[in-house]
């Protein structure tokens, strides 16, 4: 599969058996949501993924997702069910104290609410209008039938909260991500490049400077500063759940298309997340509209699709992965994502990658590239060639990071010399390529007078 599958781990998918079967079905990366659980839980899941990775001799990316400056509800003794038009009271508290009260431990959101504000919870499934601010409580009117449950994120529609980019809990999570060699850290509620640079500085100070940063686009501010965020990050993520709480739902597809196209134009990989197959949290089969949604993302050329609640808390985590794989395998062969144009100001590395992918496509050839840093492979993926890409590296860390990039087939080699590495790559892929097929082999462009590009045709004696 060219488009990669990322699965979120949680209560429904924390066993070795489920994780192992997900890998068998094509999952390339696992996300651990630092908003839930504690350090021991996160560490156990990370170690489990690494054990399965070694057992199956594959390369899996580990993604740690920071909570970020979000406001979450406190604890309700039982879910609060409201009909449209009914009223409830938002209070500053760790837990609900009386019927129809909704607790929020962080009182800063109460200070930023005013009459007429729209308050959204649970990815927009529950919507309320602020009717009145009465001292230490906020009177809310339900705009929809709603079920309010513990620990859900709260958003003021169209308004960014003035909160620190990284919380104390996030700091502990980043430390664990560095200790356990996570490949990527997802930064929530990004408001600009300075937030990304702050996180990168933290990672460098912890000896994890090579860890990639995934910038989650989910707020009005992030959209206003989209170009600078794309440039500063390693991967961009379209967080449709929060986008759908800040913007009218009918705008979300247009926003997704804009974020994806802008990211790819600038040479950055992009992930789409939230409610990919959301109905499968409760049902064993997706809806027709969800299948169309996935196909739309494939057409846009996204690098990966991230399953969240479907695999973390859903009733059918493995079936969800199987369905997503089935959709990808059915439609990818006939879909050609839009190709990124090569700007006239492109540096030589981009021009080289464009030339190799163009040559391979004109010959209907397989691409095989040896890389130490992964940059050349990333550049080639940017141009979405309609031919397989095998990428070899002596670095497991590089291969793990590349495992969620569009079209990549990672291969571990032992040599750290470019020419020897190319020989090893050629030897390893020959058995995978059909008789008569052409292979274009090369390595990352270096500042040397001679660069080797091999064009060979598979012949078996």
C-alpha positions as CSV (number, residue, x, y, z in Angstrom):
1,X,0.0,0.0,0.0
2,X,1.3,3.5,-0.9
3,X,-0.9,5.2,1.6
4,X,0.1,4.2,5.1
5,X,-2.1,3.2,8.1
6,X,-1.5,4.5,11.6
7,X,-3.4,2.9,14.5
8,X,-3.9,4.5,17.9
9,X,-3.3,2.1,20.9
10,X,-5.7,2.0,23.8
11,X,-7.9,-0.3,25.9
12,X,-9.2,-2.1,22.8
13,X,-5.7,-2.6,21.2
14,X,-3.2,-3.0,24.1
15,X,-2.7,-6.8,23.8
16,X,0.3,-8.3,22.0
17,X,-2.1,-10.4,19.9
18,X,-4.1,-7.4,18.6
19,X,-1.0,-5.3,17.9
20,X,0.7,-8.2,16.1
21,X,-2.4,-8.9,13.9
22,X,-2.6,-5.2,13.1
23,X,1.0,-5.3,11.8
24,X,0.1,-8.3,9.7
25,X,-2.7,-6.3,8.2
26,X,-0.4,-3.4,7.1
27,X,-0.2,-1.0,10.0
28,X,3.0,1.0,9.7
29,X,2.9,3.1,12.9
30,X,1.3,3.2,16.3
31,X,0.2,6.3,18.1
32,X,0.1,6.6,21.9
33,X,-2.2,9.4,23.1
34,X,-0.5,11.0,26.0
35,X,-3.9,12.6,27.0
36,X,-4.9,9.2,28.5
37,X,-3.1,6.9,30.9
38,X,0.2,7.5,32.7
39,X,3.9,7.0,32.1
40,X,4.0,3.3,33.0
41,X,1.1,2.7,30.5
42,X,2.9,4.5,27.7
43,X,6.2,2.8,28.4
44,X,4.6,-0.6,28.4
45,X,2.9,0.0,25.0
46,X,6.1,1.4,23.5
47,X,8.1,-1.6,24.6
48,X,5.4,-4.0,23.3
49,X,5.5,-2.3,19.8
50,X,9.3,-2.7,19.8
51,X,9.1,-6.3,20.7
52,X,6.6,-7.1,18.0
53,X,8.7,-5.0,15.5
54,X,11.8,-7.2,16.2
55,X,9.8,-10.4,16.2
56,X,8.3,-9.7,12.8
57,X,11.4,-8.0,11.3
58,X,9.5,-4.9,10.2
59,X,10.0,-1.2,10.8
60,X,7.3,0.5,12.8
61,X,7.1,4.2,13.7
62,X,6.1,5.2,17.3
63,X,4.2,8.4,17.6
64,X,3.6,10.1,20.9
65,X,0.7,12.6,20.9
66,X,0.9,15.5,23.4
67,X,-2.2,16.8,25.1
68,X,-1.3,20.4,24.4
69,X,-3.0,23.4,25.9
70,X,-6.5,21.9,25.9
71,X,-9.3,22.1,28.4
72,X,-10.9,18.8,29.5
73,X,-13.9,18.1,31.5
74,X,-13.6,16.7,35.0
75,X,-15.2,13.5,36.3
76,X,-18.9,12.9,36.0
77,X,-20.4,10.1,38.1
78,X,-22.3,9.0,35.0
79,X,-22.8,10.5,31.6
80,X,-25.1,13.5,31.5
81,X,-27.8,13.2,28.9
82,X,-29.5,16.3,27.7
83,X,-32.2,17.0,25.1
84,X,-32.0,20.0,22.8
85,X,-33.1,23.1,24.6
86,X,-32.3,21.8,28.1
87,X,-29.9,23.7,30.4
88,X,-26.8,22.7,32.2
89,X,-24.3,24.5,34.4
90,X,-20.5,24.6,33.8
91,X,-18.6,24.9,37.0
92,X,-15.0,24.9,38.1
93,X,-14.6,21.5,39.8
94,X,-12.8,18.2,39.6
95,X,-16.1,16.3,39.6
96,X,-19.8,16.9,39.2
97,X,-21.4,18.0,42.4
98,X,-25.1,18.0,41.5
99,X,-27.4,17.0,38.7
100,X,-27.1,19.0,35.4
101,X,-23.6,20.3,36.4
102,X,-20.6,19.8,34.1
103,X,-17.3,20.1,35.9
104,X,-14.1,21.6,34.4
105,X,-11.0,21.5,36.6
106,X,-9.2,24.3,34.8
107,X,-11.2,27.5,35.5
108,X,-9.4,29.5,32.9
109,X,-12.0,28.6,30.3
110,X,-14.7,30.1,32.5
111,X,-12.9,33.4,32.5
112,X,-12.9,33.5,28.7
113,X,-16.6,32.7,28.2
114,X,-19.2,35.3,27.5
115,X,-22.9,35.3,26.6
116,X,-23.4,34.0,23.1
117,X,-20.3,31.9,22.9
118,X,-20.7,28.4,21.5
119,X,-19.1,25.6,23.5
120,X,-18.4,22.3,21.9
121,X,-17.4,18.9,23.3
122,X,-16.7,15.4,22.1
123,X,-15.5,16.4,18.6
124,X,-18.5,18.6,18.2
125,X,-21.1,16.0,19.0
126,X,-22.3,18.1,21.9
127,X,-23.0,21.8,21.3
128,X,-24.0,24.5,23.8
129,X,-24.7,28.2,23.8
130,X,-23.6,30.3,26.8
131,X,-26.9,31.9,28.0
132,X,-25.6,33.6,31.1
133,X,-22.5,34.0,33.3
134,X,-23.7,33.8,36.9
135,X,-20.7,34.3,39.2
136,X,-18.9,31.0,39.6
137,X,-21.0,29.1,37.1
138,X,-21.9,29.4,33.4
139,X,-25.5,28.7,32.2
140,X,-25.5,26.6,29.0
141,X,-28.3,25.7,26.7
142,X,-28.0,22.5,24.7
143,X,-28.2,23.2,20.9
144,X,-28.3,19.4,20.2
145,X,-29.3,16.2,21.9
146,X,-26.1,15.6,23.9
147,X,-24.4,13.1,26.1
148,X,-21.6,14.6,28.2
149,X,-19.1,12.2,29.7
150,X,-15.8,12.6,31.7
151,X,-12.5,13.9,30.4
152,X,-13.8,15.2,27.0
153,X,-12.1,18.1,25.4
154,X,-13.9,21.5,25.5
155,X,-13.6,24.1,22.8
156,X,-14.9,27.6,22.4
157,X,-16.0,27.7,18.7
158,X,-13.7,30.0,16.7
159,X,-11.6,31.1,19.7
160,X,-8.1,30.0,20.6
161,X,-7.5,29.7,24.4
162,X,-4.7,31.8,25.8
163,X,-2.8,28.8,27.3
164,X,0.9,27.6,27.4
165,X,1.9,25.6,24.3
166,X,3.3,22.8,26.5
167,X,1.8,21.7,29.8
168,X,3.6,20.1,32.8
169,X,2.1,16.8,31.7
170,X,3.5,17.3,28.2
171,X,7.0,17.9,29.6
172,X,6.8,14.5,31.3
173,X,5.5,12.9,28.2
174,X,8.3,14.4,26.1
175,X,10.9,13.0,28.5
176,X,9.4,9.5,28.2
177,X,9.3,9.9,24.4
178,X,13.0,10.7,24.4
179,X,13.8,7.8,26.8
180,X,11.8,5.3,24.7
181,X,13.1,6.5,21.3
182,X,9.8,7.6,19.9
183,X,10.1,8.5,16.2
184,X,7.7,11.4,16.2
185,X,6.0,13.6,18.8
186,X,2.7,15.2,17.8
187,X,2.2,18.8,19.0
188,X,-1.4,19.8,19.6
189,X,-3.0,23.2,19.2
190,X,0.0,24.6,17.3
191,X,-0.2,28.4,17.0
192,X,3.0,29.2,15.1
193,X,6.5,28.1,14.3
194,X,7.7,29.3,17.7
195,X,5.7,26.5,19.4
196,X,7.4,23.9,17.2
197,X,10.9,25.4,17.8
198,X,10.2,25.3,21.6
199,X,9.4,21.6,21.4
200,X,12.4,20.9,19.1
201,X,14.6,22.7,21.7
202,X,13.2,20.4,24.4
203,X,14.0,17.3,22.3
204,X,17.5,18.4,21.6
205,X,18.2,19.1,25.3
206,X,17.0,15.5,26.0
207,X,19.3,14.0,23.4
208,X,16.4,13.3,21.0
209,X,17.1,15.9,18.4
210,X,16.4,13.5,15.5
211,X,12.8,12.9,16.7
212,X,10.3,14.2,14.2
213,X,7.6,16.8,15.1
214,X,4.1,16.4,13.8
215,X,2.2,19.7,13.8
216,X,-1.5,19.2,14.3
217,X,-3.6,21.8,12.4
218,X,-6.8,22.3,14.4
219,X,-7.4,25.9,15.2
220,X,-8.1,29.2,13.4
221,X,-4.6,30.5,14.4
222,X,-2.9,27.5,12.9
223,X,-4.7,28.0,9.6
224,X,-3.7,31.7,9.5
225,X,-0.1,30.7,10.1
226,X,-0.2,27.5,8.0
227,X,2.9,28.3,5.8
228,X,5.3,29.0,8.7
229,X,4.0,25.9,10.6
230,X,4.5,23.7,7.6
231,X,8.1,24.9,7.1
232,X,9.0,24.4,10.8
233,X,7.5,20.9,11.2
234,X,8.5,17.5,9.9
235,X,5.0,16.3,9.2
236,X,1.6,18.0,9.2
237,X,-1.5,16.5,10.5
238,X,-5.1,17.5,9.6
239,X,-7.0,17.2,12.9
240,X,-10.5,17.1,11.6
241,X,-12.1,16.7,14.9
242,X,-11.0,20.0,16.3
243,X,-11.3,21.7,13.0
244,X,-14.9,20.7,12.9
245,X,-15.4,22.3,16.3
246,X,-13.9,25.6,15.3
247,X,-15.4,25.8,11.8
248,X,-18.7,24.9,10.2
249,X,-18.7,21.2,9.3
250,X,-19.3,21.9,5.7
251,X,-16.0,23.7,5.6
252,X,-13.9,20.8,6.9
253,X,-13.4,19.0,3.5
254,X,-12.2,22.3,1.9
255,X,-9.9,23.0,4.8
256,X,-8.5,19.4,4.5
257,X,-7.8,19.9,0.8
258,X,-6.1,23.2,1.4
259,X,-3.8,21.8,4.2
260,X,-2.9,18.7,2.2
261,X,-2.1,20.5,-1.0
262,X,-0.1,23.3,0.7
263,X,1.9,20.7,2.7
264,X,2.7,18.6,-0.3
265,X,3.6,21.7,-2.4
266,X,6.1,22.6,0.3
267,X,7.5,19.1,0.4
268,X,6.1,18.0,3.8
269,X,4.4,14.7,4.4
270,X,0.8,15.0,5.6
271,X,-1.5,12.8,7.7
272,X,-5.3,12.9,8.0
273,X,-6.9,11.9,11.3
274,X,-10.2,11.7,13.2
275,X,-13.3,9.7,12.3
276,X,-11.7,8.0,9.3
277,X,-14.0,5.0,9.9
278,X,-15.7,6.4,13.0
279,X,-18.9,4.3,12.8
280,X,-16.7,1.2,13.4
281,X,-16.3,2.2,17.0
282,X,-19.6,0.5,17.4
283,X,-20.2,-1.4,14.1
284,X,-18.3,-4.1,12.3
285,X,-18.8,-2.5,8.9
286,X,-18.1,1.1,7.8
287,X,-20.6,3.4,6.1
288,X,-20.6,4.1,2.4
289,X,-19.8,7.8,3.1
290,X,-16.8,6.8,5.1
291,X,-15.4,4.7,2.2
292,X,-15.9,7.7,-0.1
293,X,-14.1,9.9,2.5
294,X,-11.1,7.6,2.5
295,X,-11.0,7.5,-1.3
296,X,-11.0,11.3,-1.3
297,X,-8.0,11.4,1.0
298,X,-6.2,8.9,-1.4
299,X,-7.0,11.2,-4.3
300,X,-5.6,14.2,-2.5
301,X,-2.3,12.2,-2.0
302,X,-2.1,12.0,1.8
303,X,0.9,10.0,3.2
304,X,-1.1,8.3,6.0
305,X,-4.5,7.9,7.5
306,X,-4.6,7.8,11.3
307,X,-7.2,5.7,13.1
308,X,-8.0,7.1,16.6
309,X,-11.0,6.0,18.6
310,X,-11.7,3.2,16.1
311,X,-8.7,1.2,17.3
312,X,-8.1,2.8,20.8
313,X,-11.6,2.2,22.3
314,X,-13.7,0.7,19.5
315,X,-15.3,-2.7,19.6
316,X,-13.7,-3.8,16.3
317,X,-10.1,-2.5,16.2
318,X,-8.7,-5.3,14.0
319,X,-11.7,-5.3,11.7
320,X,-11.3,-1.5,11.2
321,X,-7.7,-1.9,10.1
322,X,-8.8,-4.7,7.7
323,X,-11.5,-2.5,6.2
324,X,-9.1,0.4,5.7
325,X,-6.6,-1.9,4.1
326,X,-9.3,-3.3,1.8
327,X,-10.3,0.2,0.7
328,X,-6.7,1.2,0.0
329,X,-6.0,-1.9,-2.0
330,X,-9.2,-1.5,-4.0
331,X,-8.7,2.1,-5.1
332,X,-5.0,2.9,-5.0
333,X,-4.1,1.1,-8.3
334,X,-6.5,3.3,-10.2
335,X,-5.8,6.6,-8.4
336,X,-3.0,9.0,-9.4
337,X,-2.5,11.7,-6.8
338,X,-1.7,15.2,-8.1
339,X,2.0,15.6,-8.8
340,X,3.8,18.4,-7.1
341,X,5.2,21.0,-9.5
342,X,9.0,21.6,-9.2
343,X,9.5,25.3,-8.5
344,X,12.2,27.1,-10.5
345,X,14.0,28.0,-7.3
346,X,14.2,24.4,-6.2
347,X,17.6,23.3,-4.8
348,X,19.6,20.6,-6.5
349,X,18.4,17.8,-4.1
350,X,14.8,18.4,-5.2
351,X,15.7,18.6,-8.8
352,X,17.7,15.3,-8.6
353,X,14.8,13.5,-6.9
354,X,12.4,14.8,-9.6
355,X,14.8,13.6,-12.3
356,X,15.1,10.1,-10.8
357,X,11.3,9.7,-10.4
358,X,10.7,11.0,-13.9
359,X,13.2,8.6,-15.3
360,X,11.7,5.7,-13.4
361,X,8.2,6.5,-14.6
362,X,9.3,6.9,-18.2
363,X,10.8,3.4,-18.0
364,X,8.0,1.9,-15.9
365,X,10.8,1.1,-13.5
366,X,11.1,0.4,-9.8
367,X,13.0,3.0,-7.8
368,X,15.6,1.8,-5.3
369,X,17.4,4.4,-3.2
370,X,20.1,4.1,-0.5
371,X,20.0,6.9,2.1
372,X,21.6,7.6,5.4
373,X,19.4,10.5,6.5
374,X,16.2,9.7,4.6
375,X,16.1,13.1,2.9
376,X,16.4,11.8,-0.6
377,X,13.6,9.3,-0.1
378,X,11.4,12.1,1.3
379,X,12.1,14.2,-1.7
380,X,11.2,11.4,-4.1
381,X,7.9,10.6,-2.3
382,X,7.0,14.3,-2.7
383,X,6.5,13.7,-6.4
384,X,4.2,10.7,-5.9
385,X,5.7,8.4,-8.6
386,X,3.4,5.7,-9.9
387,X,6.1,3.1,-9.3
388,X,7.3,1.2,-6.2
389,X,10.0,2.9,-4.1
390,X,12.4,0.7,-2.1
391,X,14.5,2.7,0.4
392,X,17.5,1.2,2.1
393,X,19.4,2.6,5.1
394,X,21.8,1.3,7.7
395,X,19.8,3.3,10.3
396,X,16.8,1.6,11.9
397,X,15.7,5.0,13.2
398,X,15.6,6.4,9.6
399,X,13.6,3.5,8.3
400,X,11.1,3.7,11.1
401,X,10.5,7.4,10.3
402,X,10.1,6.6,6.6
403,X,7.6,3.8,7.3
404,X,4.7,6.3,7.3
405,X,5.8,8.1,4.2
406,X,3.8,7.6,1.0
407,X,5.0,4.7,-1.2
408,X,8.0,3.8,1.0
409,X,9.2,0.1,1.3
410,X,12.0,0.2,3.9
411,X,14.9,-2.2,3.8
412,X,17.7,-2.4,6.4
413,X,21.2,-2.8,5.1
414,X,24.5,-3.1,6.9
415,X,26.9,-1.0,4.9
416,X,27.5,2.7,5.7
417,X,29.4,3.2,2.4
418,X,27.2,4.6,-0.4
419,X,28.5,2.3,-3.2
420,X,28.5,-0.8,-1.0
421,X,25.1,0.1,0.3
422,X,23.8,0.3,-3.3
423,X,25.2,-3.1,-4.0
424,X,23.6,-4.5,-0.9
425,X,20.2,-2.9,-1.8
426,X,20.4,-4.3,-5.3
427,X,21.1,-7.8,-4.0
428,X,18.2,-7.6,-1.5
429,X,15.5,-6.5,-4.0
430,X,16.4,-8.6,-7.0
431,X,14.3,-11.5,-5.6
432,X,11.3,-9.2,-5.1
433,X,11.2,-7.9,-8.7
434,X,9.6,-9.7,-11.6
435,X,11.7,-11.0,-14.6
436,X,12.2,-8.3,-17.2
437,X,11.4,-5.4,-14.9
438,X,13.7,-2.4,-14.8
439,X,15.2,-1.0,-11.6
440,X,16.6,2.5,-11.2
441,X,19.1,2.5,-8.3
442,X,20.8,5.5,-6.8
443,X,21.8,7.1,-3.4
444,X,21.5,10.5,-1.8
445,X,23.1,13.3,-3.7
446,X,26.5,14.3,-2.4
447,X,29.0,17.0,-3.1
448,X,31.2,14.8,-5.3
449,X,32.1,15.1,-9.0
450,X,30.8,11.6,-9.8
451,X,27.3,10.3,-8.8
452,X,26.2,6.8,-9.6
453,X,22.7,6.0,-11.1
454,X,22.2,2.4,-12.2
455,X,19.6,1.3,-14.6
456,X,19.4,-2.5,-14.7
457,X,16.9,-5.0,-16.1
458,X,16.1,-8.1,-14.0
459,X,17.4,-11.2,-15.8
460,X,17.4,-14.6,-14.1
461,X,19.8,-17.3,-15.3
